Amino acid sequence: MIPEFPRPYRLGLTAPRSVTLRANAAECAALATRFAIPGVERLEATVTLMPESGGVIRLKGRLEADVIQECVVTLEPVAQHVDSPLDLRILPPGTPATDDDPDSPDEIETHGDSVDLGEVVAEQLALALDPWPRAPDAAIPPELAAESEDGPLEPEAGIDDTPAGRPNPFAALSRLKRN
């Protein structure tokens, strides 16, 4: 696979370094295709790379992008600005990611003597995209909204979609609710 936004960076950092990454028009178009959205108008990241013990590089900075997504209600184009902080740890080659703490920076595994900072930024953009983009004036059609006037839709009573041989994890809660 050829990366859409290649920015290889050689590992072995000994002093902090600031880097600015900007995608050109062709790279933006390729990223839009990859993310299955109508457009990536602009993608830029400014990062500081700082060496840590054990060959780890800490990447901190900010990602900014202007994207076009489809409204989940009308499918009309919705322009959105993405502004997301970046805080990652780039691991030396052969070091597997081991941190399970959701509050600590994500860890990026590397292979060889370089890391593709463009791919790192592209992945962070994918994570920062709005999963449910909606135009400001978009409304759910009345024929669909009427079904949920009394609150969230509930499954039909008596239907148990738990796989055979496996207890329903909500059975105890159901019994408590009935009492």
N, C-alpha and C positions, 0 to 999 in steps of 0.2 A: 504494500500500500504506500503510495506517495503522499506525504503529508501536504495538506492544503496551505499551511502557514509555517514553513520550515524556518527555524531560527536556532541552528545548532550552537551550543555553547560548551567549550572545553572545560571539563572538571579540573580540580586542582587549584581552586581559588585560595589565595593567601592573604588578601586584603579586601575589605568591602568594595563593591563596585556597583554603580548605578547603570541600568540599561533601559532604554526605551524601545519598545517593539510596536511597529505600525504595520498593519496589513494593507497591501495595495489593492486596487480594484479587482484584479483577477483572483487574488486570495480571498477577498471578501465574498465574491461570487461563489467560489468553491466551498467556502464554509457555509454559506446559505444552503447550498445543495446538500452538504453533509448533514446539516441540522434540519433539513426539510422545512425551511421557512422561506418566505418570499424574498427576503433580502437581509444582508448585513451591509449597511451603508458605511460604517466606520468601526474599526477595532484598533484600540491602542492600550498598551499597558506600560506603566512606568514601575520598575521594580528595583529594589536594592538587594544584592546578593551578598551575604555575610558568611564567612567561614565559621564553622562550629567544630567542636572536638570530634575526632573519629572520621574526618573527611566529609562530614555532613555540611551542606550549604543551606542556610536559611534564606528563603525568598520572601520578601515583604514588599508590598506595593499596592497598586490600584489598577483595576481593569475598567476601561470605559468603552462603551460601544453604542452605536445607534443601529437598531435592527427593525425589520418589518416582520410582524407575525400575523397570522390570521386570527380574527376574532372567533372565539369558540361558539358564539351564538349566530353571527351573521356571515362568517367567513370573509368579511371585508378586511382589507389591510389595516393593521394597527401599528403605528410608529411608536417605538418604545426606546427609552434611554436606559442603558444598563450602567450602573456605577457600583462596583463591587470591590471590597478590599481583598487582597491576596495575602495569605500567610501559609507558606508551605515549607516542608523540609525535603531537600533533595538528597537522597541517600547515595553513598558511594557504590560502585559496581559490586554486585554479588551480595549486597545487604538487603534482606527481605524486609518489607514493611511489617512492623510488629505492634505498633501503638493502636490499641483499641479504644482509647479515651476519645469520646466524641468532641471534647472541648479543646483538644490539642490540635496543632496544625496537621493537615493531611501529609502523608509521606509519599514521595515520588520515587519509585525504584528506577535505577539506571542500569544500562548495559553498555560496556565499552568505556571509552574515555570522554564521552560528551553526553549532554542532555539536550533535548529539543525544547527550548523555552517557548517556541511558537505553539507546539502541541500542548504544553502545559497550560498556556493561556487559552487556547481553543477549548480544552476540556473544562476550564473554569468558566468560560463564557457559556458553554452548554449547560452547566449546572446553575448559572445565574439567570437563564432565560425564564420568563414567566410561563409556568406550565398551563395557565388558563387565561391567555390574553383576551381582553374584552374591550370593545369599543365603548367610549363613555356613554353613548346613548343606546347601546344594544339592550334589547329586552327579550325575554323568553316569550315565544308566541303564546297567546292566551290558551289555546287548546292543549298545550303542554303544561302550562303553569297551573291550570285548573286541577290537574291530577294531584298536585301537592299543596293545595290550599290549607289543609289541616296539619301541615307539618311535613317532615320528611317521609318519603314513601317507605312503607314497611313491606316485608315479604308476606305472602299469603300465609295465614295460619295453617298449621299442620304440615307444612313442607319442611323436611329435614334434608338439607343438602350436604350433610356431613358424610364423608366417604365411609363405606361399609367397613365394619371392624374397628372403627375409631370412635371413641366417645365424643359427643358434642361438647366442646369446651364451655359452652354457654348454658348447658342444661341446669347446672346448679343455680345460676342467676335467674333462669326462668322460673325455677321452683320458688325462689325467694320472692320474686315479683308477684307470684300468684298468692302467696300467704299474706 
